[in-house]
């Protein structure tokens, strides 16, 4: 989407019965798109004693969730590259085994679980596999594994006594420091609360010596553990931004991961010290810090409750709003000097509440203000709609008909910016 939230491009997985998956969608430095795909397929799982029976009693191959990714041309949706886990990784790389999965189509075994893909300047791919506890570095032409960090066939000498290569069920692996480091969110292996700790991790990678070492590992100040999801982003200033996935929190750390600079929770009022019981009530798959200016073309949504003498306003996607100003007037001649201040408040969050004296004025206008108190838009309000007005013209709408319907407004006109 563009800054006005208009559709810019729509991409889809290439191939019959293939759908893009939510685990990864990223734009590469080559201005291509990478999307992950999960496809239910039949495979021989006899090494795990898993088969499914046909009605005639014949044992046949079982079902797996195949992990795939595709690189696509953004302009044409042309398939540029495709990778399938079963072509390059054995089922034995999985930790835990099928555990009863694979005998039905809807109960397919998710043996690999790809959840991130990053492309480097050599055209190769770094991927994360949750259920092999490993990061794989793939040849960008053949898809072959060049090396892996963690898992059963780890390629590296760990200079940090195992703290770099003991990742488990991890997410969001990304190159950093001109491809000399990797950041990743390490969910960790499930275990007792006093042992199991999730972390944001940064590791230095030396592919000449095949050595890896931890340069930052960041733990939540309340020792949150994260069953699923999660992210780690190295910011421009070197700090580490960690998203705690299904626990519903994010934390900014110093570059070494030791100092907590900011800690925020989606469900702060409900989270216990361990974060365990409330996990899943509010979730965030990944958290990023980016520069973004959103300018929606539609007007704000409002609800004018006359009995409560309150105006409820929300302008979803308008990132520059810092204050709301409400003015009223009884001058039906349209004299711009007749507008009187009713209220001016700081934006309160997704929805702001503005006190209104609906009996004192015949008409109202609402202005969204940026951090410099410059107008981002001005609207006249009445019982039948919301209408944009010029910043220099007054526009009165009588509220004489605004009786019981004032709290059931519906708005359709578009904002012209």
N, C-alpha and C positions, 0 to 999 in steps of 0.2 A: 504494500500500500504506500501511497505518497503521504505527505504531511497533512493533506485534507482528508485522509482515510478513503481515498478512491482506490479501486483495484488497479494495480500496476501490471502485474503478470499473474497468471494462474498456471501452475505447473502440476503435473501428475506423473505417477510412476508409469513406465513404459512396459507394456506386456499384458497379455490376457490375464484377467483375475488378479492383477497386482495393484495394491493400493499403498500409497505413501503412509508411513507410520510416524507417530508423534515424537519418537525418541531423538531424531535428528533432522533438522533442516537448516543448512548453512550455506552462505554465499562465499565462494572461494576468491582468492586474489586474482584468479583468471576470469572472474565474473561468470562463473558457472554455479550451478546449484547442486548440492548433495542432499539426498533424502534416503532415510532408512526404510526398509520394507520387511514385513513378516509374511511368510507364505506357508500355509499348511500343506505338507507333502508326505508321501509314503517313502519310508526308508527301512532298510533291514536293521533291526535292533536285536537280533538273536544273541549277540554278545552280552546283552543285558537280560536275556530270557524274556523279552517283551515281544509278543506277537498279537495279532488280532485274528479272530476266527470268522470266516465266512459262514453263511447259513448252512452250507454243506459240510462244515466241520474242518475245512482246509485252513491251515495257518498261513497268513500272508504278512506282508510287511506292515510295520506299525507307522504311526503318524508322528511327525516332528513339526515344530515351528522352525522353518528355515530362516536364518538371519541373512539379509542382503542389504546392499546399498547400491544406488545408482548416482552417477554424475550426469547432469542434464544441461543442455544449452538453454539459457534463460529465454532467449529470443524465440526459439523454435520448438522447445521441448524435445529436441532430438537427444537420443541416448548416446552418451559419449563413453561411458564405462560402466560395467556392472560386475559386482563381486558377490559370490555366494560362499558362506562359511563351509558347507559340506564339501566343496571342491578343494579346500586347502587345510582344514583342521579336522582331526579325528574326533569322534564322539568321546573317546577316552580322555580328552582334555577337560571334560566337564567335571565339576565337583558335586558329589551327591547322588548322581545317577537319576534314572527316570522316576523312582519312587511312585510307581503305579501309573505314571502318565504314558501315553502313547497308544492306548488300546482303542480310543475313539477319536473321531475327527475333532470334536469339541474339547477333548482332553489331550490334545497333542503335547508332546514333550518339548518344552522350551529349553533346549540344551545349551545354547550359545548366548542368546540375548544380547545382540549388539545394541549399544546405546549412545555411541558418539563416533563421529568421523571427522578428522581434520586432515587437510591436504597441505604438503609443504612445497617449497620452491623447486624441489626436484621432481615434482609430480607424483610423489609417493603418498601413501595414506597411513595415518595413525588412527587405529580404532580401539574402542574399549568393549570388552566382552564380560558382562556381569557374572555369568555362571562358569567361566573358566578362570576367573580372578586374574585376568591378564590384559595387558595392552599389546597389540600386535602392530608391527610396522610392515606395510605391504608394498610390494613392487607395483608401481603405477601402470605398468604395461601388462604384466602377467598375473598380478594378484597374489603371487607367491609371498610367503612370510619370510622377511629378511631377518627379523629378530623379534623377540618378545620380552617384556618386562613383567615379572610375576608369573603365576601359574605353574603348571607341572613341568614345563620345559623352558624355564627362565634362561635367558641368554647372558645375563649380566652378573658381574661381581658386585655385590652390595657392600659399599664402603661404610654403610651406616648400620652395621650389625643386623641386617634384615629389615630395617624400618622402611626401606624404599621398595623392596620386592615382596613384602608380605601383604600387599593390597588384596582386598576381597570385596566382591559385589560392587565395584567402583563405577563411577559415572564421570562423564564430561572431561575426557582427556584432551588437552590442548598444548600445542607448542608455545614456547615463550623464549625470550632472550635470543632472538635470531636462531631458533632451532637448537639451542644448547641446553634448554630446560623443558620440562613438561610439568604442567599443572593438572591435577586430577582431584576429584572428590572421592575419598576412600570411605565407603560406608562401613567397612570392617565386617569381620565374621561374627555372626550372631553368637552371643554367649551371655554370661552373667553380667548384670549392670555394672558391677564394680570392675569388670575386665573389658567389656566391649565398649569401645569409644570410636565414634566416627571422627573424621578429620579432613580439613583442607590440606592438600599436600603439594609441595613443589620439590622437584628433584632435578639435579644436574645430571646430564646424560653425556657420556664420553663414548662415542661409537668407535673411535680408533682403539681405545684400550678396553672397550666393552665393560666400562665401570659406571655405576650409578650411585648417587648419594643424595640424602635428604638435605635440602637447603632451607626448607620451612615446613613445619607441620603445625597446623592451627586447630586447636580444640575449642569447642564452645565453652564459654565461661561457666555454664551450668552443666557441663558434661553431657550435652544432648547426644543421643544416639539416633541415627537415621536409618530406618529400615529400607526405604526406597528413595530414589531420586537424589538430587543434590548437584552442586556445581562449585567450581573454583575458577576465579578470573583474576589474572594479574593486571592491576590497573596501570595506567600510564606512569604514575609516580612510584611504581614498584610495590605498592601495598597489595594485599591479597584479600579479595572479596569472596566470601564463602556463603553459599546458599545451602540451607539445611533441609532441603527437600520436603518430605512429608511431615517433618516436624514444624514447618511453617515459621522459619526465622532466617535472617541473614546477618552476617557479622563482617565488618571490615577490620582487618588486622594489619599490623606493621609488616614490612617485607619479610621478616624472619618468622612471622606467625606468632610471636610471643606477646605482643601488646594489643589489647582490644581497643580499637579506636571508635567503633560504633557498633551497637548491638540492637537489633530490631526484630520484633516478633509479630506475626500476623494475628496470633491468638494470645497476646501478652497477658490478658486478664484471666485467662483460663489455664495457662501452662504451669505445671508444677516445677519444682527445682530440677527434676530429672528430665522433664519434657516428654516423658513417656506416655502418660495417660491421655494427653491431649493431642498426640501426634495423629495426623490424618484429619483433624477437624478443619484445619486450614493448611493447604499444601502449595508449594511453589516448586515446579520442576527444576527450573534454573533461575538464577538472579544475575542481572547484568547492570553495570553502570555504563551508560552511553549518553551522548548528546542527542537530544530529540526535541523537536518543536512541533507540537501537534496543533493544527488549526482546523477544527471541524467546520464543515459548511452548514450543518444544521444548527438551529438555535438551541439555547438551553432548554432543559425540561423543567417545568415549574408546576407547583401545586399551591394554589392560593386558598388557604383555609380561613374564611371570614370569622368563624366563631372563635378560632384560636388567635386571631389577629396576627397570623404568621404566614410568611411566604417561604416556601421550600424550593430551593433552586439547585440544579446540578447540570454542569456542562461537561459531559463525559468526553475525554480526549483533549480538552483545551488545557495545554500544559502551562500556559503563561499567566493564567488567572491567579491573582494574589488577593484581590479584594472585590467585594460587591457593593455597589452604591444604588440605593433606591431613592427616587424623588417622587413627589406628588404635586398635583396642581388642581385648582378649581377654575382656572381661566380657560373657558371653552373657545376663546378667540384665537388661541394658539400662540400667545405671547411667550417667547422663550424665557423671558425674565421671571415668569410666574412660577417656574419650577422651584419647589422648596425641598431641602434635604429631609428625608425621613429617617434613613439609617445608612451607615457605611460600616461594613464589618470585614474582618479578615476571612478569607476562604477557610472553611472549617474541615474540609476533607472532601469525600465524594459528594456529600450533600450539605448545603449551608442553610441555616434558618435565619430569616430576617424578620424582625418585628415590624408590623404594619398597623397603622391606624386607618382602617378601611372606611370609617365614618367621617373622617376629616377631609378627605380629598376625593374628587370625582375621577381622577385619572392618575396612573402611575407609569414611570419609566424606570427601567433597570439597566445599569451599566456594569460591564465587566472591566476591571482595571488590572494592569500589569504591575510589576514591582516599582515602576516609576509613576504610578497612578495615571498612566495614559490609557485611553479607552481602547478596548479590544472589540467592542460592539455595544450597541444600545438598542433596547427593545421597549415597545409600548405593550402594556399588559391589559387584558380585559377577560371577560368570561368566555369568549369564543375563540381566543387565540393569542398568539404572541407575534408581533410584527416588528421587523427591524425599522429603525428610524435613522435619519441622517444625524450625524453628530452635531450639526449646527441648527437643525430645525426642531422645533417642538412639535409634538404629535400627541394630542389629547384624545383619549377615548373615554366616553362617559361610562361610568360604572353603574348607571341608574338601573340597568338590566341585570347587573351582577348580583343576584340574590343567592338562592340556594345552589345555583350551579357553579359558584366560584370555586368550589373544591373538587370539581370534576372537569378540569380544563384538558383539552387535547389540542396539540399543536402540529401544524403541517408546513407552514411557510418556511422556505430556506433562507438562511442568513447570507447576505452578500457582503464579501469582505474585500 
